[in-house]
Amino acid sequence: MSVLAIEGLRGGYGDIQVVNGFSARVEQGEAVFVTGRNGVGKTTLLRLVAGSLTPSHGQVLLDQADVTMLPGHRRSDLGMGYAPQEQVVFGGLTVAENLTLHHNDRSLSRYGRLFDAFPRMKERLQQQAGTLSGGEKKILSFCRAIAESTGVVLLDEPTEGVQPENIDRMAAEISREKSEGRAFLIVEQNLGLVQMTADRAYLIDHGDCVFEAESGPDLRSRLSERMQI
């Protein structure tokens, strides 16, 4: 059973259609990736799935419930987490405040394992998030999304600006969460992360899905070859 199903999704900005009838499924315990070159509609697709944009056609089903017309905060209430590509932190707040502002108890205990994986976050708890490097902001956003109690997590370019050793740690956390039944839909250009954690990948170009592949030792090379065509 798909915990997230995207059926014939179309949409964009005003009269400009960016995504042209995209369909995909994500099962429990899977990481499904959407990849492709810059400017082909990946982020727009994730915004449509997350509820940041309203589609012109198609459906988004979360645990078989139609959430297509629900805003992002309602999807969050129903179990969909989202870490966007841009505006990933509240720059005027501290790292600790960024990690706790959406929780009533303001406890950092839920981040224990993530602090072990990304110790720089724990070291910088009292630092304003706006002063972090681009990669550190991405790690902060990643940790916040992983620590939420959502069954489905959407991540938009989580490795952008992140150092290789921290990408490996992200991969380990995604794999751990998958083993506990969590599902991921991830937009990502880093084919290394795709190779390490994907169960399935979709390649899009100009808003259309042009290739779909299951996991395997040659997934990275298959995607890379198709991206060059």
C-alpha positions as CSV (number, residue, x, y, z in Angstrom):
1,M,0.0,0.0,0.0
2,S,1.3,3.4,-1.0
3,V,1.6,5.9,2.0
4,L,2.0,8.6,-0.6
5,A,0.6,8.5,-4.1
6,I,0.9,11.3,-6.7
7,E,-1.4,10.9,-9.6
8,G,-1.2,13.0,-12.8
9,L,0.0,16.1,-11.0
10,R,0.1,19.3,-13.0
11,G,0.8,22.8,-11.9
12,G,3.1,25.8,-11.8
13,Y,2.9,29.5,-11.3
14,G,-0.1,31.4,-12.7
15,D,-0.5,30.6,-16.4
16,I,2.9,29.0,-16.5
17,Q,2.7,25.2,-16.2
18,V,5.9,23.6,-14.9
19,V,4.9,20.1,-14.0
20,N,3.1,18.1,-16.6
21,G,1.1,15.1,-15.2
22,F,3.7,13.6,-12.9
23,S,2.8,10.3,-11.2
24,A,4.7,8.4,-8.5
25,R,4.2,6.2,-5.5
26,V,6.0,5.9,-2.2
27,E,5.6,2.8,0.0
28,Q,6.2,2.5,3.7
29,G,9.9,2.2,4.4
30,E,11.0,3.5,1.0
31,A,13.1,6.5,-0.2
32,V,11.9,7.7,-3.6
33,F,14.0,10.3,-5.4
34,V,13.2,12.8,-8.1
35,T,16.3,14.0,-9.9
36,G,17.2,16.0,-13.0
37,R,19.1,19.0,-14.1
38,N,18.5,22.5,-12.7
39,G,15.3,24.3,-13.7
40,V,13.3,21.2,-14.9
41,G,10.5,21.4,-12.3
42,K,11.8,19.4,-9.4
43,T,11.2,22.0,-6.7
44,T,7.9,23.0,-8.2
45,L,6.8,19.3,-8.0
46,L,7.7,19.1,-4.3
47,R,5.9,22.3,-3.6
48,L,2.8,20.9,-5.2
49,V,3.1,17.7,-3.1
50,A,3.7,19.7,0.1
51,G,0.8,22.0,-0.4
52,S,2.9,25.2,-1.0
53,L,1.3,25.4,-4.5
54,T,-2.1,24.4,-5.7
55,P,-2.1,22.0,-8.6
56,S,-4.2,22.6,-11.7
57,H,-4.9,18.9,-12.2
58,G,-4.2,15.6,-10.5
59,Q,-4.2,14.2,-6.9
60,V,-2.0,13.8,-3.9
61,L,-3.0,11.0,-1.6
62,L,-1.6,10.6,1.9
63,D,-2.4,7.2,3.5
64,Q,-5.1,7.0,0.8
65,A,-6.8,10.3,1.9
66,D,-7.0,13.0,-0.8
67,V,-5.0,16.0,0.5
68,T,-4.7,17.7,-3.0
69,M,-6.4,20.9,-1.9
70,L,-5.2,21.0,1.7
71,P,-2.7,23.6,2.7
72,G,0.7,22.6,3.9
73,H,0.0,22.9,7.7
74,R,-2.9,20.5,7.4
75,R,-0.8,18.0,5.5
76,S,1.7,18.3,8.4
77,D,-1.0,17.6,10.9
78,L,-1.8,14.4,8.9
79,G,1.7,13.2,8.9
80,M,3.7,14.9,6.0
81,G,6.9,16.6,6.9
82,Y,8.7,19.0,4.5
83,A,12.1,20.6,4.4
84,P,12.1,23.1,1.5
85,Q,15.1,24.1,-0.7
86,E,15.0,27.8,0.2
87,Q,14.3,29.7,3.4
88,V,15.2,26.6,5.3
89,V,15.8,28.4,8.7
90,F,14.5,31.3,10.7
91,G,17.6,33.4,10.5
92,G,16.9,35.7,13.5
93,L,16.3,32.8,15.9
94,T,19.0,30.6,17.5
95,V,19.6,27.1,16.3
96,A,17.9,25.8,19.5
97,E,14.8,28.0,18.8
98,N,14.7,26.7,15.2
99,L,14.7,23.1,16.5
100,T,12.0,23.6,19.1
101,L,9.6,26.4,18.0
102,H,7.1,23.9,16.5
103,H,7.0,21.8,19.6
104,N,5.1,22.8,22.7
105,D,7.6,21.3,25.2
106,R,10.6,23.0,23.6
107,S,12.7,19.9,24.5
108,L,15.9,19.1,22.6
109,S,15.9,15.4,23.8
110,R,14.3,14.3,20.5
111,Y,17.5,15.4,18.8
112,G,20.0,13.2,20.8
113,R,20.8,10.8,18.0
114,L,21.0,13.6,15.4
115,F,23.3,15.6,17.6
116,D,25.6,12.6,17.7
117,A,25.5,12.4,13.9
118,F,25.9,16.2,13.5
119,P,27.8,17.5,16.5
120,R,28.2,21.0,15.1
121,M,24.5,21.5,15.6
122,K,24.8,20.8,19.3
123,E,27.8,23.1,19.5
124,R,25.9,26.0,17.9
125,L,22.6,25.8,19.8
126,Q,22.8,29.4,21.0
127,Q,24.1,30.8,17.7
128,Q,21.7,32.7,15.4
129,A,20.7,30.4,12.6
130,G,21.2,33.2,10.0
131,T,24.9,33.2,10.7
132,L,25.4,29.5,9.8
133,S,26.9,28.5,6.5
134,G,24.7,27.3,3.7
135,G,25.5,23.7,4.4
136,E,24.9,24.0,8.1
137,K,21.5,25.6,7.5
138,K,20.6,22.5,5.4
139,I,21.7,20.2,8.2
140,L,19.6,22.2,10.6
141,S,16.6,21.9,8.3
142,F,17.3,18.2,7.8
143,C,17.5,17.5,11.6
144,R,14.3,19.4,12.2
145,A,12.4,17.3,9.6
146,I,13.8,14.0,10.7
147,A,13.0,14.6,14.4
148,E,9.3,15.3,13.6
149,S,6.8,12.5,14.2
150,T,5.6,12.3,10.5
151,G,5.2,9.1,8.5
152,V,6.3,10.8,5.2
153,V,9.1,13.2,4.8
154,L,9.7,15.5,1.8
155,L,13.2,16.8,1.4
156,D,14.2,19.3,-1.3
157,E,17.9,19.3,-2.2
158,P,19.0,18.4,1.4
159,T,22.7,18.0,0.4
160,E,23.1,21.4,-1.3
161,G,26.3,23.0,0.1
162,V,26.8,20.1,2.6
163,Q,30.2,18.5,3.0
164,P,30.7,14.9,1.8
165,E,31.1,13.4,5.3
166,N,27.8,15.0,6.4
167,I,26.1,13.7,3.2
168,D,27.1,10.2,4.3
169,R,25.6,10.9,7.7
170,M,22.4,12.1,6.1
171,A,22.3,8.8,4.1
172,A,22.8,6.8,7.3
173,E,19.9,8.7,9.0
174,I,17.6,8.2,6.0
175,S,18.4,4.5,5.9
176,R,17.8,4.2,9.7
177,E,14.4,5.9,9.4
178,K,13.5,3.7,6.4
179,S,14.2,0.6,8.5
180,E,11.7,1.9,11.1
181,G,9.0,2.3,8.4
182,R,9.3,5.9,7.5
183,A,8.8,7.0,3.8
184,F,10.7,9.7,2.0
185,L,10.2,11.7,-1.2
186,I,13.4,13.5,-2.0
187,V,14.4,15.9,-4.7
188,E,18.1,15.7,-5.1
189,Q,20.8,16.2,-7.7
190,N,23.6,14.5,-5.7
191,L,23.5,11.0,-7.3
192,G,25.7,9.7,-4.6
193,L,22.9,10.1,-2.0
194,V,20.5,8.6,-4.5
195,Q,22.7,5.6,-5.0
196,M,23.2,5.1,-1.2
197,T,19.5,5.3,-0.2
198,A,17.1,5.2,-3.1
199,D,14.5,2.4,-3.6
200,R,13.3,4.0,-6.8
201,A,14.2,7.2,-8.7
202,Y,12.4,9.3,-11.2
203,L,14.2,11.5,-13.7
204,I,12.3,14.6,-14.9
205,D,13.0,17.0,-17.7
206,H,10.9,20.1,-18.5
207,G,8.2,18.9,-16.1
208,D,7.9,15.4,-17.6
209,C,9.0,12.1,-16.1
210,V,11.4,10.8,-18.8
211,F,12.9,7.8,-16.9
212,E,12.1,5.6,-13.9
213,A,14.5,3.1,-12.3
214,E,14.5,0.8,-9.3
215,S,17.5,0.6,-7.0
216,G,20.5,-1.4,-8.0
217,P,24.3,-1.2,-8.1
218,D,24.2,0.7,-11.4
219,L,21.4,3.2,-10.5
220,R,23.8,6.2,-10.4
221,S,25.3,5.4,-13.8
222,R,21.9,4.8,-15.4
223,L,20.6,8.1,-14.1
224,S,23.8,10.0,-15.1
225,E,23.7,8.5,-18.6
226,R,20.0,9.6,-19.1
227,M,20.8,13.1,-17.8
228,Q,23.3,13.6,-20.5
229,I,20.9,12.7,-23.3
